[in-house]
Amino acid sequence: MDVQDWWSGGELVALELSGTEQGVFVRREGSGPSMTLLHGFPSSSQDWAKIAPALAEHYALTMPDLLGFGASTKPREHRYSLLEQADLVEALWVREGIESTVVVAHDYSVSVAQELLTRRAIGALAVELRALHFMNGGINEKYLQMGGVFGPAGFPIGDAGLFDSLSGTVCDDPGQLLLQLLSGSLERRNKLAR
């Protein structure tokens, strides 16, 4: 799916960030428990296009373009920050009525998700984080000691199972299924590049 087709399936919503209204693109797919997919740098929510259909069979997906990325507004003379991107995610959850979600964060958004985790640890996050899945991003050691979201070895844990439509099995770890789907996608991309 090309990026224009992807964006035509979502909408630009107005969110107040740092006292200014900004246009934030969001695409939604599926039904069931909430799963928020946060993209990496320097891309957009379209990163999730190939795996969204499989995930949408079991989850209500919320896939925003962070401020300055994709189809979201790109204000000039703006001081972008990870803290503001976390504010954006929180504001979007409020707008969408999301009270509990799994978060899947890639690359740049791993840092955004760690800020959300910090807010959760100090009781400043209104949304329940059922699980966090970090892909291709740095993790600050202090987050590994924040119990309740990470297991004893520091790996993300979740309580929801996910049906793997590729193998026909139930996967107890949505993060593992995401890795399998992404791995398959990367293998296909590498074969095409040869």
C-alpha positions, 0 to 999 in steps of 0.5 A, spaced: 500 500 500 503 506 498 503 512 503 497 516 499 492 510 500 495 509 507 493 516 509 486 516 505 484 511 510 485 515 516 484 522 518 487 529 521 485 530 528 486 537 532 490 536 538 492 541 543 500 540 544 504 546 548 498 550 548 497 550 540 492 546 536 496 541 531 493 537 526 495 529 528 494 524 523 491 517 526 489 511 522 484 506 526 483 499 524 480 493 527 476 491 533 477 488 540 482 490 546 486 497 544 493 496 541 497 503 540 502 502 534 508 508 534 512 509 529 520 510 528 524 515 525 524 518 520 517 515 517 510 514 519 504 510 521 505 507 514 510 503 517 505 498 520 501 497 513 503 490 512 502 487 519 496 492 521 491 487 517 493 481 522 493 485 528 486 488 526 483 481 527 484 481 534 485 488 536 483 495 535 489 499 532 490 506 533 496 508 529 498 516 529 503 520 525 507 523 531 508 531 530 513 533 524 512 526 521 508 523 515 501 526 514 501 530 521 503 537 521 510 540 521 510 546 524 516 551 522 520 554 528 518 549 533 522 545 538 520 538 537 521 534 544 520 527 546 516 529 552 511 533 547 510 526 543 508 523 549 503 529 550 501 527 543 500 520 545 496 521 551 492 527 548 490 522 542 488 517 547 483 522 551 480 524 544 479 516 542 476 514 549 482 509 550 483 507 557 487 501 557 492 499 551 498 495 549 503 499 546 508 497 540 514 502 539 519 502 534 525 506 534 524 513 536 518 511 539 521 507 544 524 513 547 517 516 547 514 510 550 519 510 556 517 517 557 509 514 558 512 509 562 515 514 567 509 518 567 505 511 569 511 510 575 509 516 578 502 516 577 501 521 572 498 517 566 491 516 566 491 510 561 493 503 563 499 500 559 497 493 559 504 491 555 509 495 552 513 492 546 520 495 544 523 494 537 529 497 535 530 502 540 535 504 546 532 502 553 534 506 559 536 501 565 532 504 570 526 502 566 527 495 567 526 496 574 519 499 574 515 492 576 508 491 573 510 492 565 517 488 565 518 481 567 524 479 572 529 479 566 527 485 563 523 483 557 516 486 556 510 482 558 503 482 556 496 478 558 493 478 551 494 472 546 494 473 539 492 469 533 497 468 528 494 468 522 500 466 518 501 459 522 494 458 525 496 458 532 495 462 538 501 466 540 501 468 547 506 474 546 503 479 541 510 482 541 513 475 539 508 475 533 510 482 531 517 480 531 515 474 526 511 478 522 516 484 521 522 478 520 518 475 514 517 482 511 524 484 512 526 477 509 521 478 503 524 485 502 531 482 502 529 477 496 526 483 492 532 487 493 537 482 490 
